[in-house]
Amino acid sequence: SAQAPTLSGAIKYNKVSGDDQLVQTAFVGLPSSATPVDGFDMNWVTADVGIDVPLSRTGTFSSSLHAGISGTFSSDYESHALQLSFNAKF
């Protein structure tokens, strides 16, 4: 019997932050110095949606097709990705 397609999805919220720092840097054999590194405060949301469609199953061989879309969004950044893959197990 044929297997039904499987839907998947996720929504993720990410928050990272850090304080200003002074980082010690040096080249071998030379005196070190303190390099300032700015702090940060970032938030973003990632959303993923996908579908897996079984294609064939005979004996120990099975195959499926996967398609998905992913997006990342924040106040000053946006990214989009599409994925299409063929999977085979034998």
C-alpha positions as CSV (number, residue, x, y, z in Angstrom):
1,S,0.0,0.0,0.0
2,A,1.1,3.5,-0.8
3,Q,2.3,5.7,2.1
4,A,0.7,9.2,2.5
5,P,2.9,12.3,2.2
6,T,4.3,13.7,5.5
7,L,4.1,17.5,6.2
8,S,6.5,19.1,8.6
9,G,6.9,22.6,9.9
10,A,8.5,24.7,12.6
11,I,8.6,28.2,13.9
12,K,11.7,29.3,16.0
13,Y,12.3,32.5,17.9
14,N,16.0,33.3,18.6
15,K,17.4,36.0,20.9
16,V,21.1,36.6,21.4
17,S,22.9,39.4,23.2
18,G,26.3,40.2,24.7
19,D,28.1,43.1,26.4
20,D,30.9,45.2,25.0
21,Q,34.2,43.4,25.6
22,L,38.0,44.0,25.5
23,V,39.7,41.1,23.8
24,Q,43.4,40.5,24.2
25,T,45.0,40.0,20.8
26,A,48.7,39.5,19.7
27,F,51.0,37.9,17.2
28,V,53.5,35.4,18.4
29,G,56.6,37.2,19.8
30,L,54.9,40.7,19.9
31,P,53.2,42.5,22.8
32,S,49.5,42.0,23.2
33,S,46.9,44.7,23.0
34,A,43.2,45.0,24.0
35,T,40.8,45.2,21.0
36,P,37.3,46.5,21.7
37,V,34.4,44.3,20.5
38,D,31.0,45.9,20.3
39,G,28.1,44.2,22.2
40,F,25.0,43.0,20.3
41,D,21.4,42.4,20.8
42,M,19.6,40.5,18.0
43,N,16.2,38.8,17.6
44,W,15.0,36.8,14.7
45,V,12.3,34.3,13.7
46,T,12.8,31.3,11.4
47,A,9.9,29.5,9.8
48,D,10.2,26.1,8.0
49,V,7.6,24.2,6.0
50,G,8.2,20.9,4.1
51,I,6.6,17.8,2.6
52,D,8.0,14.3,2.1
53,V,6.4,12.2,-0.6
54,P,7.2,8.5,-0.7
55,L,7.8,7.3,-4.3
56,S,8.7,3.6,-4.2
57,R,9.2,0.8,-1.7
58,T,10.3,-2.6,-3.0
59,G,12.2,-5.1,-0.8
60,T,14.9,-3.2,0.9
61,F,14.8,-0.2,-1.5
62,S,12.7,2.9,-0.8
63,S,12.8,6.4,-2.2
64,S,11.1,9.7,-1.5
65,L,11.0,13.3,-2.7
66,H,11.3,16.2,-0.2
67,A,10.5,19.8,-0.9
68,G,10.7,22.6,1.6
69,I,10.9,26.4,2.1
70,S,12.6,28.2,4.9
71,G,12.6,31.9,5.9
72,T,14.4,34.0,8.5
73,F,13.1,37.4,9.4
74,S,14.3,40.2,11.7
75,S,14.0,44.0,11.8
76,D,16.9,44.5,9.4
77,Y,17.5,41.1,7.8
78,E,15.6,38.6,5.7
79,S,16.6,35.3,4.1
80,H,14.7,32.8,2.0
81,A,15.7,29.3,0.9
82,L,14.1,26.5,-1.1
83,Q,15.1,22.8,-0.9
84,L,14.3,19.9,-3.2
85,S,15.9,16.5,-2.6
86,F,15.6,12.9,-3.7
87,N,16.3,10.3,-1.0
88,A,17.0,6.6,-1.6
89,K,17.6,3.8,0.9
90,F,18.9,0.4,-0.1
